[in-house]
Amino acid sequence: MKLKKSLNNNVVLAKNDLHQEVVIFGNGISFKLKPGDPIDETKISKVFTLETKDLTNKMANLLKEVPVEYVELTEKIIRCAHEKLDITLSDYTLLTLTDHIYFAITRYKKKQEIRNVLLWEVKKFYKAEFDVGMKAIEIIKAKTGVTFNEDEAGFIAMHLVNTQIEGNEIDKTIKITKMVQDILGIIKYHFGMEFDEDSWNYGRLITHLKFFAQRIISKDHIQNEDDYLYDQVKHKYTSAFDCVEKIRMYVLNGYGTQITRSEMVYLVLHIYRVTNRRN
């Protein structure tokens, strides 16, 4: 491997034998090297090969400020998430979560803790991700001695939810969470009921609403309209359909988006199941 650019004494951009740009970390690895010089591989402690040149540059810039140990810590958390959630997390998640954890620990040491105002919603709607967040704070404590509370587990969970949403924007996760909460409120008010949050149908409804909200915010709607099925559920499940009409108006007024008939059919069926406990 040959040096492309030295970022500091311990971090360099290099080209590997496949002519890929990589980020290399090692104590004193760039000492006396000039661009084009071969890198002493005995000094290499970590090589990062990322998906794109842009991500490679971002990793290089991150490592200017953040010790590589935090990247390794985050990699362990991501492996845990992969095992528990059965999802593949992108290199972008490695970067953003490393950055988050580093500055969260920095704030903790300065006694500048931040309250997670969405903690209740995260625990309620993203239980699996929150469980991984709780495991993550155990990993952080074991590695650094820093003891975080549930607020930080919630923040980490939001990053994991976010990586499953196209665009990798944390504000999108917040919007989705709010929409799910609002729609659940519409359903509860319409039927005058409380949900059985341990039921299978409630879990299915939450999953559907999360991805429904994602589609609304991303302007990516289900097509393949089925007028026959729409007419069937409209007449068979009248109360659930009336509830979905309220949800349709909420989405139209709040997000300027018209729900398709296919989306309405799916919502009717999920709402009927969760509100008709006898079935």
C-alpha positions in Angstrom: 0.0 0.0 0.0 1.1 3.5 -0.8 0.5 6.8 0.9 -1.9 9.2 -0.7 -2.3 11.7 2.1 -1.1 12.1 5.6 -3.8 13.4 8.0 -1.8 13.3 11.2 1.0 11.1 12.6 -1.4 8.2 13.1 -3.9 8.4 10.3 -3.3 8.3 6.5 -5.2 7.9 3.3 -3.7 5.3 1.1 -4.2 3.2 -2.0 -4.2 -0.6 -1.6 -3.1 -3.2 -4.1 -6.6 -3.1 -5.7 -6.2 0.7 -6.2 -9.0 1.3 -3.6 -8.7 4.3 -1.3 -8.5 3.1 2.3 -8.0 4.8 5.7 -5.1 3.4 7.7 -4.5 3.9 11.4 -1.3 3.1 13.2 1.0 4.8 15.8 3.5 7.0 13.9 2.5 5.5 10.6 3.0 8.6 8.6 6.4 9.6 10.1 8.8 10.9 7.3 6.5 9.6 4.6 5.7 11.5 1.4 2.8 10.8 -1.1 3.6 7.8 -3.1 5.9 6.2 -0.5 5.1 2.6 0.5 3.6 2.2 4.0 5.3 0.1 6.6 2.7 -2.6 7.2 4.2 -3.6 10.5 2.9 -0.3 11.9 -0.7 -0.8 10.7 -3.2 -1.5 13.5 -6.4 -0.9 11.6 -7.5 -0.6 7.9 -10.9 0.8 6.9 -12.2 0.0 3.5 -15.5 1.9 3.0 -18.2 1.8 0.4 -17.5 5.1 -1.3 -14.8 7.6 -1.7 -17.0 10.1 0.2 -17.3 7.8 3.2 -13.6 7.1 3.1 -12.9 10.8 3.3 -15.4 11.2 6.1 -13.8 8.4 8.1 -10.4 10.0 7.6 -11.7 13.3 8.9 -13.4 11.6 11.8 -10.2 9.9 12.9 -8.5 13.3 13.0 -10.6 14.0 16.1 -11.8 10.6 17.4 -9.5 7.9 18.7 -9.7 4.7 16.8 -10.8 2.9 19.9 -14.2 4.5 19.6 -14.6 3.1 16.1 -13.7 -0.4 17.4 -16.2 0.1 20.2 -18.9 1.1 17.7 -18.1 -1.9 15.5 -18.8 -4.1 18.5 -22.2 -2.4 19.0 -23.0 -2.8 15.3 -22.2 -6.5 15.4 -24.6 -6.8 18.3 -27.3 -5.0 16.4 -26.7 -7.2 13.4 -27.2 -10.3 15.5 -30.2 -9.1 17.5 -32.1 -7.3 14.7 -31.0 -9.3 11.7 -30.2 -6.2 9.7 -27.2 -5.1 7.7 -25.9 -1.7 8.8 -24.1 0.6 6.4 -20.7 2.2 6.7 -22.5 5.5 7.2 -24.0 4.1 10.4 -20.5 3.3 11.6 -19.4 6.9 11.1 -22.5 8.6 12.6 -22.7 6.3 15.6 -19.0 6.5 16.3 -19.3 10.3 16.2 -22.4 10.2 18.4 -20.8 7.9 21.0 -17.6 9.8 21.2 -19.3 13.1 21.9 -21.8 11.5 24.2 -18.9 10.3 26.4 -17.2 13.7 26.1 -20.4 15.4 27.3 -20.8 12.8 30.1 -17.3 13.5 31.4 -18.1 17.2 31.4 -21.4 16.4 33.3 -23.4 17.7 30.3 -26.0 15.0 30.0 -28.9 15.5 27.5 -32.4 14.3 28.1 -34.0 12.2 25.4 -37.4 13.7 24.9 -38.5 10.8 22.7 -37.4 8.1 25.1 -41.0 7.0 25.9 -41.8 6.7 22.2 -38.6 4.8 21.4 -39.2 2.3 24.1 -42.8 1.8 23.0 -42.4 1.7 19.2 -38.9 0.4 18.7 -38.5 -2.2 21.5 -36.0 -4.4 19.7 -33.7 -1.4 18.8 -34.0 -0.1 22.4 -33.0 -3.5 23.7 -29.8 -3.2 21.5 -29.3 0.3 22.9 -29.4 -1.1 26.4 -26.9 -3.7 25.4 -24.8 -1.0 23.8 -24.5 1.0 27.1 -23.3 -2.2 28.8 -20.6 -2.5 26.1 -19.7 1.1 26.6 -19.4 0.7 30.3 -17.3 -2.4 30.0 -14.9 -0.6 27.6 -14.8 2.9 29.1 -16.2 2.8 32.6 -18.9 5.4 31.6 -22.3 4.5 32.9 -25.1 5.9 30.7 -28.8 5.8 31.6 -31.8 4.9 29.4 -31.7 8.2 27.6 -28.5 7.2 25.8 -29.8 3.8 25.0 -32.7 5.6 23.3 -30.4 7.8 21.3 -28.5 4.7 20.1 -31.7 3.0 19.3 -32.8 6.0 17.1 -29.5 5.6 15.1 -30.3 1.9 14.5 -33.9 2.7 13.5 -32.5 5.5 11.3 -30.2 3.2 9.4 -33.2 1.2 8.2 -34.7 4.4 6.7 -33.6 5.6 3.3 -31.6 8.9 3.6 -30.0 8.3 6.9 -31.5 11.5 8.4 -32.1 11.4 12.1 -34.8 14.1 11.8 -36.7 11.6 9.6 -36.8 9.1 12.4 -38.3 11.8 14.7 -41.0 12.6 12.1 -41.8 9.0 11.7 -42.1 8.4 15.4 -44.4 11.5 15.8 -46.6 10.3 12.9 -46.9 6.8 14.5 -47.8 8.3 17.8 -50.4 10.6 16.3 -52.1 7.9 14.3 -52.3 5.6 17.3 -54.0 8.5 19.1 -56.5 8.8 16.3 -57.3 5.1 16.5 -57.6 5.1 20.3 -59.9 8.2 20.2 -62.0 6.8 17.4 -62.7 3.5 19.1 -62.5 4.8 22.7 -60.1 2.0 23.7 -56.7 1.3 25.0 -54.4 -1.1 23.1 -53.3 -4.5 24.4 -49.6 -3.7 23.8 -48.6 -7.3 24.3 -50.8 -8.7 21.6 -49.5 -10.0 18.3 -51.9 -7.8 16.3 -50.7 -4.6 18.1 -47.1 -5.5 17.2 -48.1 -6.0 13.6 -49.9 -2.6 13.6 -46.9 -0.8 15.0 -44.6 -2.4 12.4 -47.0 -1.4 9.6 -47.4 2.2 10.9 -43.6 2.7 11.1 -43.1 1.8 7.5 -46.3 3.5 6.4 -45.0 6.7 8.0 -41.6 6.1 6.3 -43.3 5.9 2.9 -45.4 9.0 3.5 -42.3 11.1 4.5 -40.3 9.6 1.6 -43.1 10.2 -0.9 -42.9 6.5 -1.8 -46.4 5.1 -1.9 -47.8 1.6 -2.5 -49.3 1.5 -6.0 -51.2 -1.4 -7.6 -54.6 -0.1 -6.7 -57.3 -2.7 -6.2 -60.7 -1.1 -6.3 -62.5 -4.3 -5.7 -60.7 -5.0 -2.4 -61.1 -1.3 -1.4 -64.9 -1.6 -1.9 -64.9 -4.8 0.0 -63.2 -3.5 3.2 -65.1 -0.2 3.0 -68.4 -2.1 3.3 -67.3 -4.9 5.6 -65.2 -3.0 8.1 -67.1 0.3 8.3 -65.8 1.5 11.7 -62.2 0.8 10.8 -62.7 2.4 7.4 -64.1 5.5 9.1 -61.1 5.6 11.3 -58.8 5.4 8.3 -60.7 8.3 6.7 -59.6 10.4 9.7 -56.0 9.2 9.3 -56.2 10.1 5.6 -57.3 13.7 6.5 -54.5 13.9 9.1 -51.9 12.9 6.6 -53.4 15.2 3.9 -53.6 18.2 6.2 -50.3 17.6 8.0 -48.1 16.4 5.2 -49.8 17.4 2.0 -50.0 13.8 0.9 -53.0 11.8 -0.3 -53.0 8.2 0.8 -53.6 5.7 -2.0 -56.5 3.2 -1.8 -54.0 0.4 -1.4 -52.5 2.1 1.7 -56.0 2.6 3.0 -56.9 -1.1 2.6 -53.8 -2.2 4.5 -54.6 0.3 7.3 -58.2 -0.8 7.6 -57.2 -4.5 7.9 -54.5 -3.8 10.6 -56.8 -1.5 12.5 -59.7 -4.0 12.4 -57.5 -6.8 13.7 -56.1 -4.8 16.6 -59.5 -3.3 17.6 -61.5 -6.6 17.2 -60.0 -8.5 20.1 -62.4 -11.4 19.8 -60.6 -12.3 16.5 
